[in-house]
Amino acid sequence: MNKLTGSIRIGLAILLAGLAAQSAQAQRIAGEELISALQDGGYVLVMRHAPASLEAARNRGGGGGGFGNFGGGRRGGGQAARPEPTEEALEAQSVQMLIGMRHAIWTFDIPIGAIYASPAQRTREHADEVPFADISIMSELGLESAGSGWLANKLTETPMADSNTIIVTHSTNIQNDLDIANVSEGETLIVRPGGDPTIVGRLGLREWSVLAIELGD
C-alpha cells in the first residue's frame, strides 16, 4: 500500500494526535469491567510483540528452521554448522506468557474475529500463540511500513459484529502511526475504534494470566 498523502494523511495525523492524548489522559477501564467490554466485542487489541532475540532463534536451530540437523549431519562424524539466524524469535518465556494470554481469552470467552500481523518472524509467532481466528500477514504492519498510516486508519474501522480484532506489530509502528511511545514488549492497547478511536485500557503480557486467576471461575 502506498503511503497516505494529502488530506487523508492530515486527517489521520489529527486522529492519532487525539489518540495519544487520550492514552495519557482518558479514564480507562480495567479488571472485570474491561473483560466484560471485550466479551461484548467491538474493540481492536493492538499488541506489541512479546520479547524476542536472535539468541532464542539460535537455540531453536538457526535461520533455516525446520528440524535443523536431524538425521546425523555429514558423513565422517562432523556436524554441519547451523546457519546464523537472520530474524529474532520469541523467547521461551514469551511463549509461556502468551499461553497464559491464550488461556485468559479462552477462559473469558472473548470473541476474536480477525488477526493481523507483521511479516516478521517474532510477530507471526506471537499471533500463532493466539489462534482464535485466521491470521492475515500484512506488509503494512512491517517495520519498513512504519508511519504509513495503515494502523491508524485501521482503528477507524469497526470490527465484525460481536467480535474483536487483534493486531500484532512493532513498537516503531505504534509510535510512528499512533504517536504512542511507551508501549512495553508484549503489551496490549485496547482501542474502541471509530471516527474518534479511544484507548480504553492497557494490559501487560503477564496481566492476562493474573486476570484469569483473579476473575476466572
C-alpha positions in Angstrom: 0.0 0.0 0.0 1.4 3.4 -0.9 1.8 5.9 1.9 -1.2 8.1 2.6 -1.0 11.6 1.2 -2.8 14.9 1.2 -5.9 15.4 3.2 -6.2 11.8 4.2 -2.7 12.0 5.9 -3.6 15.2 7.6 -6.8 13.7 8.9 -5.0 10.7 10.2 -2.4 12.9 11.9 -5.1 14.8 13.7 -6.7 11.4 14.7 -3.5 9.9 16.1 -2.7 13.1 18.0 -6.0 12.8 19.7 -5.4 9.1 20.4 -2.0 9.9 22.0 -3.7 12.5 24.2 -6.4 10.0 25.2 -3.7 7.4 26.1 -2.2 9.9 28.6 -5.4 11.4 30.0 -8.5 9.3 29.4 -10.0 7.4 32.2 -9.5 3.7 31.5 -11.5 0.6 32.4 -9.8 -2.4 34.0 -10.4 -5.7 35.6 -13.9 -7.2 35.4 -15.2 -4.1 33.6 -12.6 -4.5 30.9 -13.2 -8.2 30.4 -16.9 -7.6 30.2 -16.4 -5.0 27.5 -14.2 -7.4 25.5 -16.8 -10.1 25.8 -19.3 -7.8 24.1 -16.9 -7.3 21.2 -16.2 -4.2 19.1 -12.6 -3.5 20.1 -9.2 -3.6 18.5 -6.4 -5.1 20.5 -3.1 -3.6 19.3 -0.2 -5.7 20.6 3.5 -5.0 20.5 5.1 -8.4 20.0 6.5 -10.3 23.1 10.2 -10.3 23.9 12.3 -11.8 21.2 16.0 -12.2 20.3 18.5 -13.7 17.9 19.7 -15.9 20.7 16.3 -17.5 21.0 16.4 -18.2 17.3 19.9 -19.8 17.6 18.6 -22.0 20.4 15.9 -23.3 18.1 18.3 -24.3 15.4 19.2 -21.3 13.3 18.0 -19.4 10.3 16.8 -22.4 8.3 14.2 -23.5 10.9 12.7 -26.9 10.5 14.5 -29.9 12.1 18.0 -28.5 11.7 20.5 -31.3 11.5 18.0 -34.1 12.3 19.3 -37.3 10.8 23.0 -37.2 11.8 24.8 -34.4 9.9 27.6 -35.0 7.4 29.4 -38.3 6.8 32.6 -38.7 8.7 31.3 -37.7 12.1 31.3 -33.9 11.6 28.1 -32.0 12.1 27.1 -29.2 9.7 27.3 -25.8 11.3 23.9 -24.2 11.9 23.1 -21.2 9.8 23.1 -17.9 11.7 19.6 -16.7 12.1 18.6 -13.5 10.4 15.4 -12.8 12.3 14.6 -12.7 16.0 12.4 -15.4 17.5 10.3 -15.3 20.6 12.0 -16.1 23.9 10.8 -19.3 25.6 9.4 -17.2 28.5 7.4 -15.1 26.0 5.8 -18.3 24.6 4.8 -19.3 28.1 3.3 -15.9 28.9 1.4 -16.0 25.5 0.0 -19.4 26.5 -1.3 -17.6 29.6 -2.9 -14.9 27.4 -4.5 -17.6 25.2 -5.9 -19.3 28.3 -7.3 -16.0 29.5 -9.0 -15.2 26.2 -10.4 -18.7 26.1 -11.5 -18.7 29.8 -13.3 -15.4 29.5 -14.8 -16.4 26.1 -13.6 -13.2 24.4 -14.6 -13.3 20.7 -11.9 -12.8 18.2 -13.0 -12.3 14.6 -9.7 -11.3 12.8 -6.0 -11.3 13.5 -3.4 -9.2 11.5 0.3 -9.5 12.0 3.5 -8.1 10.6 5.5 -10.4 8.4 8.4 -10.6 10.9 9.0 -13.9 12.5 8.6 -12.7 16.0 5.2 -11.1 15.2 4.0 -14.1 13.3 5.0 -16.4 16.2 3.1 -14.1 18.6 0.0 -14.3 16.5 0.3 -18.0 16.2 0.0 -18.3 20.0 -3.5 -16.7 20.0 -5.1 -18.8 17.2 -8.7 -17.7 17.6 -9.1 -16.6 14.0 -7.4 -16.7 10.7 -4.2 -14.7 10.7 -3.6 -12.2 7.9 0.1 -11.3 7.3 0.2 -7.6 6.4 3.3 -5.9 4.9 1.7 -2.6 6.1 2.4 -3.7 9.7 6.1 -4.4 9.0 8.9 -2.1 10.2 9.5 -0.8 6.7 5.9 0.5 6.6 6.0 2.3 10.0 4.5 5.7 9.6 2.4 4.7 6.5 -0.9 5.4 8.4 -2.3 1.9 7.9 -2.5 1.2 11.6 -4.2 4.5 12.4 -6.6 4.1 9.6 -7.5 0.5 10.7 -8.6 1.9 14.1 -11.3 3.9 12.3 -12.9 0.6 11.2 -15.4 -1.3 13.3 -14.7 -5.0 13.8 -17.1 -7.7 12.7 -20.3 -7.8 14.8 -19.8 -9.2 18.3 -16.1 -9.7 17.9 -12.7 -8.1 18.5 -9.7 -7.7 16.2 -6.1 -8.4 17.2 -3.2 -6.6 15.5 0.4 -7.7 16.3 3.1 -5.2 15.2 6.2 -3.4 16.4 6.9 -0.5 18.8 8.1 1.6 15.9 4.8 1.2 14.0 2.8 2.0 17.2 4.9 5.1 17.8 5.0 6.4 14.3 1.4 5.6 13.4 -0.3 6.3 16.7 2.2 8.7 18.4 2.4 6.4 21.5 6.0 5.7 22.5 5.8 3.9 25.9 4.4 0.5 24.9 6.2 -2.4 26.6 7.1 -5.6 24.9 4.0 -7.8 24.7 1.7 -5.1 25.9 -1.8 -4.8 24.5 -3.6 -1.5 23.8 -7.4 -2.0 23.9 -8.9 0.5 21.5 -12.6 1.4 20.9 -12.4 2.1 17.1 -14.4 4.5 15.0 -14.2 8.1 13.9 -12.7 9.1 17.3 -10.8 5.9 18.4 -10.1 5.8 22.1 -7.7 3.7 24.2 -9.9 2.3 26.9 -7.4 0.0 28.6 -3.9 -1.4 28.6 -2.7 -4.9 29.6 0.8 -6.0 30.1 1.6 -9.5 28.9 1.6 -11.0 32.4 -1.6 -9.3 33.3 -3.7 -11.5 31.2 -2.8 -14.5 33.3 -3.3 -12.5 36.5 -6.9 -11.6 35.4 -7.6 -15.3 34.6 -6.5 -16.2 38.1 -8.4 -13.4 39.8 -11.6 -13.5 37.8 -11.8 -17.0 36.4 -14.2 -19.5 37.8 
